[in-house]
Amino acid sequence: MRVLGIEGTAWCASAALYDAEADSVLIESDPYEPDSGGIHPREAAEHMSEAIPEVVDSVLTAAEERHGPDAVDAVAFSRGPGLGPCLRIVGTAARSLAGTLGVPLVGVNHMVAHLEIGRHRSGFDNPVCLNASGANAHLLGYHDGRYRVLGETMDAGVGNAIDKFTRHVGWSHPGGPKVESAAAEFATGAGEVGSEGEGAGGEEGSAAETDLLDLPYVVKGMDFSFSGISSAANDAADSGVPVEEICFSLQEHVFAMLTEVSERALSLTGADELVLGGGVAQNDRLREMLATMCEARGADFHAPEPRFLRDNAGMIAVLGAKMAAAGDTVPIAESAVDPSFRPDQVPVTWRDGESVARGRGGAESRSAARDAEADRRGAEATVTVEGTDGDRRVVKRRVPKSYRHPELDRTIRRDRTVAEARLTSEARRAGVSTPLVYDVDLAEATLTLQHVGERDLAAALDEGTAEAVGRHLARLHGAEMVHGDPTTRNVRVSKRGERTERDGRSSPPPETYLIDFGLGYHTGHVEDHAMDLHVFEGSIRATATDPEPLISAFESGYEAVGDEAVLARLRDVADRGRYR
């Protein structure tokens, strides 16, 4: 099968021919480069109207020269998400071409194409995917016939966040490569100064030990936010901080956030494969951080070659071929574009793989080899259990993360250790089931806690335990605290009681405990409370076969104890995900 793909979601007019039998891709692209500022929708659409016919003609001519007049078996196009005027031009071109050639039409989700090209080129069966794009950033994993959003930006895309800063300092689009170059220049210069003993550097005078600017680092579960860091970078420039220094700190913070949430997604799902996609994925520092994190976890990492990372028709053609082979085509009358087309709206018809969720398929076979406590290794800490059954204690150490700048890493580990110790105890006094805190070692970022429960909620999730978590969070919020990362991995569940039907009594429900308050803080704001609920519900949707009854039970538990205004605000928070 040979598929002609057409891409034009925002800035890059591109066409490609994918030959499935030979697994070869021919790509022709013509990117839009604004004279100043960012992407202007009208100018981008004008560029598409001129460039799309040219790149399509170039690829079609090459295809016919190689394969004759019947060179194309299907036409695939980027149906969304993206800029409406650009998408409509691409859609019109694809419909016209499919009709002229008399071949099926395939509508492709642009973000799923980023994921699938990574899966295709890596050979991975069931990876978690980090899409780091201009207009978006999110984590995806396959589960029960769809790609579920494990985490996503709650405001700007990662590329747009960086471009906001570069526009502020007067740099032209695209800003990402310029930030990368300036950061590398600063790192080289700081290393040279440090080597002479004059810098703030570390043992070898490298830039890795230079002082970082204090920029916002916002991670909430597996969701994240970039608007604050963009504004802080702009303020630093206005105050006279050298632009190169800002670029260095900006990269170190933003990419560390993306790497951390990727590790959280691997931990939640039990997956051991990660692929990277999107235009920002061309950044060497981001790739380095992710590779370092995966190596430390024993996970496999893959980033496709650059031509498949930036917006391109090659990924559209490759996924289009998979969809066409599965019979997933679209009638021309039903092929309208969708600027808000989310990846989790796409029925995955072209694969039968097992769920990425923990306890299913490949994840199950891997986790089976782990003992119960070894499986407690989370995204940021190692856990060991000491003592006997009557006095079991958990020693939790936040291990250094070599992908993070040392200064940033030390701050995060210390602050989260302090927060966890304090909030775990305060939540307990507020009536929330939590472990006792026995000891705190800030120098080693280590806590000694009471051992609670027998397993994670992920392995014991039902309506009863979901409702119990809702009540816990309501009590926590009533005491003006948030958990920050309430996922099914951060709730422990005891065994059920020993009563039997012969006793004439039903078994009591298992006890549930909230753990891992490292991302928590004090707040009485309804917005922050709603975000807690959003994080928990996201972890259910990402891993449960039938999430809706569980979510309903969770919200019922919260409603019974908590503030209805939080549930009302939850709908607004959920709608802030990209392209909702």
C-alpha positions in Angstrom: 0.0 0.0 0.0 1.2 3.5 -0.9 -0.4 6.5 0.9 0.0 10.2 0.0 -0.2 12.3 3.2 -0.9 16.0 3.5 0.0 18.1 6.6 -0.8 21.7 7.3 -2.1 22.2 10.8 -0.3 25.5 11.5 2.9 26.5 9.9 4.4 23.7 7.8 2.9 22.8 4.4 4.0 19.2 3.7 3.2 16.3 1.5 4.7 12.7 1.7 4.4 9.3 0.1 4.7 6.3 2.3 5.3 2.9 0.7 4.2 0.4 3.4 5.8 -2.6 1.6 9.2 -0.9 1.4 8.7 1.1 4.6 10.1 4.1 2.9 8.9 7.7 3.2 9.4 10.6 0.7 8.7 14.0 2.3 8.5 17.5 0.8 7.9 20.5 3.1 7.6 24.2 2.8 7.5 25.9 6.3 5.9 29.3 7.0 8.4 31.7 8.5 6.8 35.0 9.8 8.7 38.2 9.4 8.2 39.0 13.1 6.4 37.7 16.1 4.7 34.3 16.2 2.4 32.6 13.7 -0.3 34.8 12.2 -3.3 32.7 11.3 -4.2 34.7 8.2 -0.6 34.7 6.9 -0.3 31.0 7.7 -3.4 30.2 5.7 -2.2 32.3 2.8 1.1 30.3 2.9 -0.9 27.0 2.9 -2.9 28.0 -0.1 0.2 28.6 -2.1 2.5 25.9 -0.7 0.2 22.9 -0.4 -0.4 22.5 -4.2 3.4 22.8 -4.8 4.5 20.2 -2.3 1.6 17.8 -3.3 2.5 18.2 -7.0 6.2 17.5 -6.2 5.4 14.3 -4.3 2.8 13.1 -6.7 5.1 13.6 -9.7 7.8 11.6 -7.9 5.3 8.8 -7.0 4.1 8.5 -10.6 7.6 8.4 -12.0 8.5 5.5 -9.7 5.2 3.6 -9.6 3.2 4.7 -12.6 -0.3 6.3 -12.8 -1.7 4.0 -10.0 1.0 5.1 -7.5 -1.4 6.2 -4.7 -3.8 3.8 -2.9 -5.2 6.3 -0.4 -4.9 10.0 0.6 -4.4 10.9 4.2 -4.7 14.4 5.7 -4.3 16.1 9.0 -7.8 16.6 10.2 -6.9 18.4 13.4 -6.1 19.8 15.9 -4.7 23.1 14.5 -5.6 26.4 13.0 -9.0 26.3 11.3 -8.1 28.2 8.2 -5.0 26.1 7.6 -6.9 22.8 8.2 -9.6 23.7 5.8 -7.1 24.3 3.0 -5.5 21.0 3.6 -8.9 19.2 3.9 -10.1 20.7 0.6 -6.9 19.6 -1.2 -7.1 16.1 0.2 -10.7 15.7 -0.8 -10.1 17.0 -4.3 -7.1 14.7 -4.7 -8.9 11.6 -3.4 -11.8 12.2 -5.7 -9.6 12.8 -8.7 -7.5 9.7 -8.1 -10.5 7.6 -7.1 -8.9 6.4 -3.8 -10.2 6.4 -0.2 -9.7 9.3 2.1 -8.3 9.0 5.6 -8.6 11.7 8.3 -5.7 11.6 10.7 -5.3 13.2 14.2 -2.1 15.2 14.1 -1.1 14.4 17.7 -1.8 10.7 17.4 0.4 10.7 14.3 3.3 12.1 16.4 2.8 9.1 18.7 2.4 6.5 16.0 5.5 7.6 14.0 7.5 7.1 17.2 6.0 3.7 17.9 6.5 2.7 14.2 10.1 3.8 14.1 11.1 2.4 17.5 9.4 -0.9 17.1 8.0 -0.5 20.7 4.8 -2.5 21.4 3.1 -0.3 23.9 5.0 2.9 25.0 4.0 5.9 26.8 4.4 8.9 24.5 5.4 12.4 25.4 4.3 14.9 22.7 6.2 18.1 23.1 4.8 20.4 20.4 4.5 24.1 19.8 0.8 24.3 20.6 0.6 21.3 23.0 2.3 19.1 25.4 0.8 15.9 26.8 1.4 12.3 27.7 -0.5 9.5 26.0 -0.9 5.8 26.6 -3.0 3.2 24.8 -5.8 1.7 26.9 -9.0 -0.1 25.8 -9.2 1.0 22.2 -8.1 4.7 22.6 -5.0 6.7 23.5 -5.7 8.1 26.9 -4.4 11.5 28.1 -2.2 10.6 31.1 -1.2 14.2 31.6 -1.2 17.5 29.7 -0.5 21.2 29.9 -3.2 23.2 31.6 -2.4 26.4 29.7 0.2 26.9 26.9 1.9 24.4 24.7 5.6 24.0 25.5 6.8 25.5 22.2 4.4 28.4 22.6 5.6 29.0 26.2 9.2 29.3 24.9 8.1 31.4 21.9 6.4 33.8 24.3 9.7 34.6 25.8 11.6 34.9 22.6 9.0 37.2 21.2 9.4 39.3 24.3 13.1 39.8 23.7 12.6 40.5 20.0 13.6 37.1 18.4 11.8 35.8 15.3 9.8 32.6 15.1 10.6 29.8 15.7 12.2 30.7 19.1 13.0 27.1 20.3 16.3 26.7 18.3 17.5 30.1 19.3 16.8 29.3 23.0 18.7 26.1 22.7 21.7 27.8 21.0 21.8 30.6 23.6 21.5 28.1 26.5 24.4 26.1 25.0 26.5 29.3 24.7 25.8 30.2 28.3 26.7 26.7 29.5 29.9 26.7 27.6 30.9 30.1 28.9 29.9 29.3 32.5 32.0 26.1 32.2 35.0 28.1 31.0 34.7 30.6 33.8 34.2 27.9 36.4 37.3 26.0 35.2 39.4 29.1 36.2 37.9 29.0 39.7 35.9 32.2 39.3 32.4 30.9 38.7 29.8 29.5 41.0 30.2 26.1 39.6 30.9 22.7 41.1 33.7 20.3 41.3 34.8 20.5 37.7 33.6 24.1 37.1 30.9 22.9 34.7 27.7 24.9 33.8 25.8 22.1 35.6 26.8 23.7 38.9 26.1 27.3 38.0 23.4 29.2 39.8 19.9 28.8 38.3 17.4 31.6 38.1 14.5 31.0 40.5 11.7 30.2 38.0 8.3 28.5 38.6 8.3 24.8 38.5 4.7 23.7 38.3 3.8 19.9 38.3 0.4 18.7 39.5 0.2 14.9 39.2 1.0 14.4 35.6 -0.4 17.7 34.5 1.8 20.8 34.3 1.7 24.5 33.6 4.0 26.9 31.7 2.3 30.3 31.8 4.0 31.3 35.1 7.5 30.4 33.9 7.1 32.3 30.6 6.1 35.4 32.6 8.9 35.0 35.0 11.4 34.7 32.2 10.0 37.9 30.6 10.4 39.7 34.0 14.0 38.5 34.3 14.8 40.0 30.9 13.1 43.3 31.8 15.3 43.4 34.9 18.5 43.1 32.9 19.4 39.4 33.4 21.4 38.3 30.4 19.2 36.6 27.8 21.6 33.6 27.5 21.4 33.0 31.3 17.6 33.1 31.1 17.5 30.6 28.2 19.7 28.2 30.2 17.5 28.3 33.3 14.3 28.2 31.2 15.3 25.0 29.5 16.5 23.4 32.7 13.1 24.0 34.4 10.7 23.4 31.5 12.4 20.2 30.3 12.8 18.9 33.9 9.1 19.3 34.3 8.4 17.3 31.2 10.8 14.6 32.2 9.4 14.3 35.7 5.8 13.9 34.5 7.0 11.3 31.9 8.6 9.3 34.8 5.3 9.7 36.7 3.4 8.3 33.8 5.8 5.3 33.5 5.4 4.7 37.3 1.6 5.0 37.2 1.2 2.6 34.2 4.0 0.2 34.8 5.2 0.8 31.3 8.9 0.5 30.4 8.9 2.2 27.0 8.8 5.9 26.2 8.7 7.6 22.8 9.1 11.3 22.2 7.3 13.3 19.5 6.6 16.9 18.5 8.7 19.8 17.2 10.2 20.7 20.6 11.5 17.1 20.7 14.3 18.2 18.4 16.0 19.9 21.4 19.1 18.0 22.4 18.8 18.9 26.1 15.2 17.5 26.3 16.3 14.3 24.6 19.2 14.0 27.0 17.1 14.4 30.1 14.6 11.8 28.9 17.2 9.3 27.9 19.0 9.7 31.3 15.7 9.2 33.2 14.8 6.1 31.2 18.2 4.6 31.7 18.0 5.1 35.4 14.5 3.4 35.5 15.6 0.5 33.2 13.1 1.8 30.5 13.7 2.0 26.8 13.6 5.4 25.1 13.3 6.4 21.5 13.0 9.7 19.6 12.6 9.5 15.8 14.9 11.3 13.5 14.3 15.1 13.2 12.3 14.9 10.0 9.6 13.0 11.8 9.6 15.3 14.9 8.7 18.6 13.4 5.3 18.9 11.7 5.5 16.7 8.6 3.3 14.7 6.2 5.4 11.6 6.7 3.8 10.8 10.0 0.4 11.5 8.4 1.1 9.1 5.6 2.4 6.3 7.9 -0.6 6.5 10.2 -2.9 6.9 7.2 -1.6 3.6 5.8 -2.3 1.8 9.1 -5.8 3.2 9.2 -6.6 2.5 5.6 -5.4 -1.1 6.0 -7.8 -1.4 8.9 -10.7 0.0 6.8 -10.7 3.2 8.8 -11.5 5.7 6.0 -13.9 8.6 5.9 -16.5 9.5 3.3 -15.9 12.9 1.8 -19.2 14.2 3.0 -18.2 13.4 6.6 -14.6 14.6 6.4 -14.9 18.0 8.0 -11.8 19.2 9.8 -11.8 19.7 13.6 -9.5 22.4 15.1 -10.1 20.9 18.5 -9.6 17.3 17.6 -8.2 15.6 20.8 -6.2 12.4 20.6 -8.4 10.7 23.1 -11.4 11.1 20.7 -9.8 8.8 18.2 -11.0 5.2 18.0 -7.8 3.2 17.6 -8.8 0.7 14.9 -5.4 -0.3 13.6 -4.0 -2.1 16.6 -5.0 -4.7 19.1 -2.2 -4.2 21.6 -2.7 -4.6 25.3 -3.3 -1.7 27.6 -0.4 0.3 28.8 -2.0 0.4 32.3 -0.4 -1.4 35.2 -1.6 -4.9 35.7 -2.6 -5.5 32.1 -0.8 -7.1 29.3 2.9 -6.5 29.1 2.9 -4.4 32.2 1.4 -7.4 34.1 4.2 -9.7 33.0 6.9 -7.2 34.0 5.4 -6.4 37.4 4.8 -10.1 38.2 8.6 -10.4 38.7 8.6 -7.7 41.3 7.7 -8.3 44.9 5.0 -6.2 46.5 7.3 -3.7 48.0 9.7 -3.4 45.1 6.7 -2.3 43.1 6.5 0.7 45.5 9.3 2.4 43.7 7.7 5.6 42.5 8.7 8.3 40.1 10.9 10.2 42.6 11.7 7.9 45.5 12.8 4.5 46.5 11.0 2.7 49.3 12.2 -0.1 51.6 10.2 -1.8 54.4 11.9 -2.6 57.7 10.7 -4.3 60.8 8.3 -7.1 61.6 4.6 -7.4 60.9 3.8 -5.8 64.3 6.1 -2.8 63.7 6.7 -2.4 59.9 8.2 0.9 58.8 8.7 2.4 55.4 11.9 4.2 54.7 11.4 6.5 51.7 14.3 8.3 50.1 14.0 10.9 47.4 16.8 9.9 45.2 18.9 12.4 43.2 17.7 12.8 39.6 20.7 13.1 37.4 18.7 14.6 34.6 17.9 17.7 36.7 20.3 20.5 37.3 21.9 19.8 40.7 20.7 23.0 42.3 17.1 22.5 41.1 17.3 18.8 42.2 18.4 19.6 45.7 15.7 22.3 46.1 13.0 20.0 44.9 14.0 17.0 47.0 14.4 19.1 50.1 11.1 21.0 49.7 9.1 18.0 48.9 10.5 16.0 51.8 9.5 18.9 54.2 6.1 19.2 52.6 5.4 15.5 52.8 6.4 15.3 56.5 4.3 18.3 57.5 1.2 17.6 55.5 1.1 13.9 56.2 0.9 14.7 59.9 -1.5 17.7 59.5 -3.8 15.7 57.3 -3.9 12.9 59.9 -5.0 15.5 62.6 -7.7 16.7 60.2 -9.3 13.2 60.2 -7.6 11.8 57.0 -6.2 8.4 57.1 -2.4 8.8 56.6 0.7 7.1 57.9 2.5 8.2 61.1 5.7 10.1 60.5 8.5 8.7 62.6 11.6 10.5 61.4 12.8 13.1 58.9 16.3 13.4 57.5 16.5 16.5 55.3 20.1 16.1 54.5 19.3 12.8 52.8 15.8 13.7 51.8 14.5 10.7 53.7 11.4 10.0 55.7 10.6 7.1 58.0 6.9 6.4 58.0 4.4 3.9 59.3 3.7 1.0 56.9 0.1 1.2 55.9 -2.1 -0.9 53.6 -1.2 -4.0 51.7 -1.3 -2.7 48.1 -1.8 0.3 46.0 -5.3 1.4 45.1 -4.4 0.7 41.5 -4.7 -3.0 42.3 -7.8 -2.7 44.5 -9.9 0.0 42.7 -13.7 -0.4 43.0 -16.6 2.0 43.8 -16.1 1.6 47.5 -12.5 2.5 47.6 -13.0 5.3 45.1 -15.8 6.8 47.3 -13.4 6.6 50.3 -10.8 8.6 48.5 -13.4 11.2 47.7 -14.2 11.6 51.4 -10.4 11.8 52.3 -9.8 14.6 49.8 -12.9 16.4 51.0 -11.6 16.4 54.6 -8.2 17.4 53.4 -9.6 20.4 51.5 -11.8 21.3 54.5 -8.6 21.8 56.4 -7.3 24.0 53.6 -4.7 21.6 52.2 -4.3 19.9 48.8 -2.5 16.6 48.1 -1.1 17.7 44.8 -0.7 14.2 43.3 -3.7 12.0 44.4 -3.4 9.1 41.9 -4.2 5.5 42.3 -0.5 5.0 43.0 -0.6 7.3 46.0 -3.4 5.6 47.9 -2.8 2.5 49.9 -5.5 -0.1 50.7 -5.7 -2.6 53.5 -7.1 -6.1 53.2 -10.8 -6.6 53.7 -12.0 -7.8 57.0 -12.3 -11.5 57.9 -16.1 -11.7 58.4 -17.9 -14.2 56.4 -21.4 -14.8 55.3 -21.7 -17.4 58.1 -21.3 -14.6 60.6 -24.4 -13.0 59.2 -22.4 -9.8 58.6 -20.9 -8.5 55.4 -17.1 -7.9 55.3 -16.1 -4.4 56.3 -14.6 -2.3 53.5 -10.8 -2.0 53.3 -9.2 0.9 55.0 -7.7 3.5 52.5 -4.8 5.8 53.3 -3.5 8.8 51.4 0.3 8.8 51.0 3.0 10.9 49.3 2.1 14.5 50.0 5.3 15.8 48.4 3.5 18.0 45.9 1.0 19.2 48.5 0.6 22.7 50.1 -1.7 24.8 52.2 -4.5 26.6 50.3 -8.2 27.2 50.8 -8.7 28.2 47.1 -11.5 26.2 45.4 -9.4 26.1 42.2 -6.6 24.2 43.8 -9.0 21.8 45.4 -10.7 21.1 42.1 -7.3 20.4 40.6 -6.8 17.7 43.1 -10.0 16.0 42.0 -9.0 16.4 38.4 -5.7 14.6 38.9 -7.4 11.7 40.7 -10.0 11.3 38.0 -7.4 11.5 35.3 -5.5 8.6 36.9 -8.8 6.6 36.8 -9.6 7.4 33.2 -6.1 6.5 32.2 -6.1 3.0 33.7 -9.6 1.7 34.4 -11.6 -0.3 32.0 -14.9 1.3 33.0 -14.0 4.6 34.7 -17.4 6.3 34.8 -18.9 4.3 37.8 -15.7 4.8 39.7 -15.6 8.5 39.1 -19.2 8.8 40.0 -18.6 7.0 43.3 -15.5 9.2 44.0 -17.5 12.4 43.4 -20.3 11.1 45.6 -17.9 10.5 48.4 -16.5 14.0 48.0 -20.0 15.5 47.9 -21.0 13.8 51.1 -18.3 15.6 53.1 -16.9 18.4 51.0 -17.9 21.7 49.3 -20.1 21.5 46.2 -18.3 24.5 44.8 -15.2 22.4 44.3 -17.2 19.9 42.2 -18.6 22.7 40.2 -15.2 24.2 39.5 -13.9 20.7 38.6 -15.8 21.0 35.3 -14.0 24.2 34.4 -10.6 22.8 35.3 -11.2 19.7 33.1 -12.2 21.9 30.2 -8.8 23.7 30.3 -6.9 20.8 28.8 -5.7 21.6 25.3 -8.4 21.6 22.6 -11.3 20.9 24.9 
